[in-house]
Structure formats: structure tokens, C-alpha cells
Amino acid sequence: MSVKSQVQVAEEALRQALINALAEGDEEFLSELFTEYQHVSDLNRKVSSKISIDPNFSFTLSSDYLNTDRLGGDLDAMDNIVNFPDGNIHISGGEGDDHITFS
């Protein structure tokens, strides 16, 4: 197990001990349990923030299908996939006749 996961387990164990002490009325341990819980919780935040992804990563995307010479050029491969007819199209059936206009 990693340091991060061990500290998370310790924080959860102290939290459960604190809950049980409250439920069982063991008031003599509450103050110390709460103090230790705060310490481990702070440590958990430090460990979690230290193990993070570097935001200064480099990302490049290249493809034979990308055309970045003009706006929308990368969509050229999708041109004319569906050929819509010009003018009004009559659709019969249903409760009435419908017309769709492509322009």
C-alpha cells in the first residue's frame, strides 16, 4: 500500500474511534482522539497534494485527417457524407402530409 492510502486508512480509523467514543460515552479520550484526528487529516491533505499530476504537461495532436490551414478544416473528411437534395421534399403518411425544405 502507498503512503497516501495508509494515511487515508489511519484518518478513517481515527474518525471511527472518535465516533465510537462519542457513542459509548468514553469522554476521557475525546479530546486526544480529536486532536490526533486533526493531525492525521492535515497530513492526509499534505500527502494528497504532494502526489499530484504536473499541470505543465505537453500535449500534441497530429493526424493525416487534420487540416488546420483554415477554420473548420479538420472537418473536411466529413464533407459530403450525406447528400441532401435541394428544394421541397414531400413526405406522405401519418395524419397528414409534411414538407421538409433543404437549402
C-alpha positions in Angstrom: 0.0 0.0 0.0 1.1 3.5 -0.7 1.8 6.2 1.8 -1.3 8.1 0.7 -3.6 5.0 1.2 -2.1 4.2 4.6 -2.7 7.8 5.8 -6.2 7.6 4.5 -6.8 4.4 6.4 -5.4 6.0 9.6 -7.6 9.0 9.2 -10.7 6.8 8.8 -9.7 4.6 11.8 -9.3 7.7 14.0 -12.7 9.0 12.7 -14.4 5.7 13.6 -12.7 5.7 17.0 -14.0 9.2 17.6 -17.5 8.2 16.6 -17.4 5.2 18.9 -16.0 7.2 21.8 -18.9 9.6 21.4 -21.5 6.8 21.1 -20.1 4.9 24.1 -19.6 7.9 26.3 -15.8 7.5 26.6 -15.3 11.2 27.3 -11.8 10.8 28.7 -10.4 10.0 25.1 -12.4 12.5 23.1 -10.0 15.5 23.3 -6.9 13.4 22.4 -8.7 11.5 19.6 -10.0 14.7 18.1 -6.5 16.3 18.2 -4.9 13.2 16.6 -7.7 13.1 14.0 -7.0 16.7 13.1 -3.2 16.0 12.8 -3.7 12.9 10.5 -6.3 14.8 8.5 -3.8 17.6 7.9 -1.2 15.1 7.0 -3.6 13.4 4.6 -4.1 16.7 2.8 -0.4 17.3 2.5 0.3 13.8 1.2 -2.6 14.0 -1.3 -1.5 17.4 -2.6 2.1 16.2 -2.9 1.2 13.3 -5.1 -0.5 15.2 -7.9 -0.2 15.5 -11.7 2.1 18.1 -13.0 0.0 20.7 -14.8 2.9 21.7 -17.1 2.4 18.8 -19.4 2.8 18.9 -23.2 0.0 17.7 -25.4 0.2 17.5 -29.2 -2.3 16.0 -31.6 -1.4 15.1 -35.1 -3.3 13.2 -37.8 -3.4 12.9 -41.5 -7.1 13.9 -41.3 -6.5 17.2 -39.6 -6.3 20.3 -41.8 -5.6 23.3 -39.7 -4.9 25.7 -42.6 -8.4 27.2 -42.2 -11.2 27.4 -39.6 -13.1 24.1 -39.7 -10.6 22.5 -42.0 -10.3 19.5 -39.7 -13.9 18.5 -40.6 -13.1 18.2 -44.3 -13.0 14.4 -44.1 -16.7 14.6 -43.2 -17.8 16.8 -46.1 -20.5 15.3 -48.4 -21.0 12.2 -46.4 -24.8 12.8 -46.5 -26.1 14.5 -49.7 -29.3 16.3 -49.0 -31.5 17.1 -52.0 -32.4 20.7 -52.9 -35.9 22.1 -52.7 -39.0 20.7 -51.0 -39.4 17.0 -50.2 -42.9 15.6 -49.8 -43.3 13.0 -47.0 -46.6 11.2 -47.1 -48.3 9.1 -44.4 -49.3 9.6 -40.8 -52.0 12.0 -40.1 -51.1 14.5 -42.7 -48.5 15.5 -45.3 -45.2 17.0 -44.2 -42.8 19.1 -46.2 -39.1 19.5 -45.4 -37.1 22.2 -47.2 -33.3 21.9 -47.6 -31.5 25.0 -48.7 
